[in-house]
């Protein structure tokens, strides 16, 4: 019971701290040696962050194909260090359910919760 109370308190505190979070509008592409590029995609979920990184890679390569050399996704959400990514996702799901029942937006997710760094090169 004490653990549930602690998680609930943590979720509520996080909700209050993230209410004014802003969302990133662009990705920076860094050119590296050997005609490689590095881009960072951000998102509320790991899938969104990966899609944002791939979109930036596609824009960089224009009419050629981006070939991924490395890809790394990390959880950087408000609960990082307090709980692992899976627990953070469960807390977010619980907040979404509570918000649906109460008719309010109780989301603790931010557009920067996940970060995907992709190193790639363009192939014609």
N, C-alpha and C positions, 0 to 999 in steps of 0.2 A: 504494500500500500504506500509506504514511504517513497519507494522508487517511482511509482506512478505520479505521486504528488510532485516529486522533484522534476520529472519530465514535463508535467503540465506547467509548472512554474517556469521552467526553462523555455518552453514553447511560447508562453504568454510574454515573457520578457523579450524574447527574440522578435516576436510579432511587433511589439511596441518599438523596438530599436530599428526595424527594417521598414516601417511604414512609409518613410520618405525616401526610399531607395530610388536611384535613377537608373536608366537603362543605357548601355553603350550604344552608340549609333554607327560606329565604323571600326574596322579592323586595320591594324598597321601591318604591312608586309615588309619584312626585312630581307634584303638580298644578302646571301652568304656566299662563300667561295664555291667554286666548281659549278656555277650557274644554278645553285640551289637557293630556295627561298624559305622563309619561316613566317608563319602566320599564327595568330592566336584567335580562336573563336570562343566567345562567351555565351552562356545561356542559363536558363532556369533548370534545365535538365542536361544530362550528358549528351543525349541525342541532339538537342538544339545546339549545344556548343560545337559538336562535331559538324553538324550541317552548316553552321556559320563559318567554320574554318574551311570547309570544302567549298563553300560559295566564294569566299575570298580567294582561294587557290584557283578556282575556275575563272574568276575575273582577272587574276594576274596573268594566267596563261592565254587568255582571250580565245583564239581559234585552235590552239594546241591543247594537248591533254596533260593535266597535272598527274605526275607519278609520285606517290607518297613514299618517302624514305623512312621517316619516323613519325609516330603519332603518340601523344600522351595526354590523357584526360585526368584532371584532378578535381576533387570537390573542395570548393573554397567558401562554402556557405557560412552563415552566421553561427551554425552549430559545430563548425570544424573545431576539433580539439575537445569538444564536449561529448559529441557522439560521432559514430562513423556515418558514412554517406547513406547506407541503407536505413539506419535508424532515423536520420534526418529526413529521408523520403517518407518514412512511416509517420513522422510527426507532421510533415507537410500534408499528407493525405488526411490525417485526423483533423487538422486545421481546416482543410477544404470541406470536410463533412460537416464540421461544426458551423462553418460559414454558410453552407447550403441550408442547414436547418434554421439558423438564425436569420438568414436573408442578408448577410453582410459579407464583405470581403475580408477574410481572416488569413489570407495567404502570407506565409513567411518567406516564400521563394523570391529571390531577386534574379535579375537578368545576368548577374555575375557569379551565381552559385557554382557553376561548373566552368572550367577553363580547359580548352583543348589546344595544344600546341602541335602544329603539323609542319614538318620539314618536307619540301617537295622540289621537283624540277619539272620543267615543261618539256614535253616531247611532241614533236610534230607528226 
